[in-house]
Amino acid sequence: MIGSLLRFCIRERLLVLVAMLVAVVSGWTSMRSVPLDAIPNVGENQVIVLAEWSGRSPRDMEDQVTYPLSALLQAVPGARSVRGRSMFGFSFVQVTFDDAVDFYWARSRYAGPVCTRAT
């Protein structure tokens, strides 16, 4: 099998060179036209909402910011899980979406005006 393939390639040099040239040109044009992502995002589709309220205790942050935000974001379509963390002056709410949900759509679903800095 390999011997007959080698004999064909030696006999038909021009045909092999033309086929190789066609393969190289089509590969080059494919590489130039297909968008490549150098660092693919293989993580979960998630959005993290950070709220700051300087000088407040974790209990205040939990009662006034983290819990209401978590309850609000659980109603977002496609949300798989909502987790909230409170610490001194900060509240983190992490919303994990299903894989079928578009990343940019998911980012537009958070409660933007609610998360502004309070003084």
C-alpha positions, 0 to 999 in steps of 0.5 A: 500500500505505501509502496504504491503510494510512493510510486504514484507520488514519484511518477506524478510529481507535478500533480503532487506539487499542485495538490500540496500548493492548493492545500497550503493556500486553502490552509492559509486563507482559512487561518486568515478568515477564521477568528482565533481566540488565543486564550479560550474561556473554559470557565463557567459563565458567571457574573460577580457583583461587587458593592461597597459601603464603607465602614459597615459591619458584615452583618449590615452588609448582609442584611442591607446589600447581600441578601436583597441582591441575592434574592433579586438575582435569583430571578434572572433567567438562566441563573444556575446558582447565586452565592453571596459573601459579606465582609467589612464594607464589601458585598460580593454576589456571584451568579453562575449561569447555564452554559447555553446563556450568552456571556454578554447577555448574562452581564447585562442582567445584573442590577446595575443601579442597585450596585452603585457605591453608597456613602 
